[in-house]
Amino acid sequence: MPSQFLTVALAAAKNAEEIITAYYTGDAMKVELKTDETPVTLADTEAEKAIRKTIKQAFPEHGFLGEEYGIEEGTSPYLWIIDPIDATKNYIRKIPIFGTQIALMKGEELILGVSNAPLLNELLYAEAGGGAFLNGEPIQVSNVTHPTDAMVCHGGLKWFTEKDVLPGMCNLINDVARSRGFGDFYMYHLVASARADVVIEAAISIWDIAAVTVIVREAGGKVTDMQGKAITKDTVAMVATNGVLHSAVLNYFKPA
């Protein structure tokens, strides 16, 4: 049985989906630039409002951290972390790989994740200790044991250059069986469901990866930063694997 937390999170994701898909299929999509020069649409802001409203009705004492509306302090140890549309640039250009991310953190521990990709028909969710699910069916990571047999997904390569880790990334790509730059949340869907084996991103924010962190872990995988440290609200780079490959992948990014 899902907890009340998960029941509410799934309802919030579905409420956001109605808004997001309506704007996506509409005649016009108004796009503005935020202060960091990244795009935002009415769908982003309206969907985050709907998510917060849905959760607040059930848990008025909880806090929120969202990409569009920032931090809202609560009076309990629970913090909801929200990205209403992960991959907004895909959304704007009518590429159907975009999704809503909702996570719950208690203290410093991520305990719940929901990742909903409506146009891909993929709803993934997980709670700490309860396993991971895709459209209601349990999922597990792959059993690939060696990088030469692995499929690696990665974020934008320019960020690897900026973080001075592109040589390690190139060496890894040269060694693995296959690599693709799917980007954003979707590559974590692939790892959690054994369709890929490794994800590496050199530039992320916590709302990008909080939900999928729980999902990959509960599917049997491992998630850390590039130094092998635990994910926190301040994490800015990430490695997610099927667990078996994790140490081998991290070795590519060790300082010379």
Summary of the structure (lengths in Angstrom):
residues: 256
radius of gyration: 17.5
end to end distance: 48.5
largest distance: 52.5
contacts: 897
relative contact order: 0.13
helix: 36%
strand: 27%
